[in-house]
Amino acid sequence: HLDTAFWTILGIGTLLTIIGFSSADIVANFFNQPQLTLIVRCLSFNFLFSALNSVQAAILSRQLYFKALAIRSLLATLAGGTVGTVMAFRG
């Protein structure tokens, strides 16, 4: 049942990523913001990354491995903050 859940969620995440990526121009035109196209396309990959994460996070949560979840979340936050800060300083 875990394999079925993983592949189903991955398929849905992939489908949502494709829809988000291909509809970025429509969203940008709706808001009259042409620079929004690239942002929506980049953010649409979050569907795929979340799909890859969801089953594993549910397994860890069910087995009460909250320390592993907390460490993983902390490392992701630190990495994202570091990348964002470096990119902000580089312009």
Residue pairs with C-beta under 8 A, 6 or more apart in sequence:
2 55
2 59
5 55
6 55
9 51
9 54
9 55
10 48
10 51
10 52
12 51
13 47
13 48
13 50
13 51
13 52
14 47
14 48
14 51
16 44
16 47
16 48
17 44
17 45
17 47
17 48
19 44
20 40
20 41
20 43
20 44
20 47
21 40
21 41
21 44
21 45
23 40
24 36
24 37
24 38
24 40
24 41
24 44
25 37
27 36
27 37
27 40
28 34
28 35
28 36
28 37
28 40
57 69
60 66
60 68
60 69
61 69
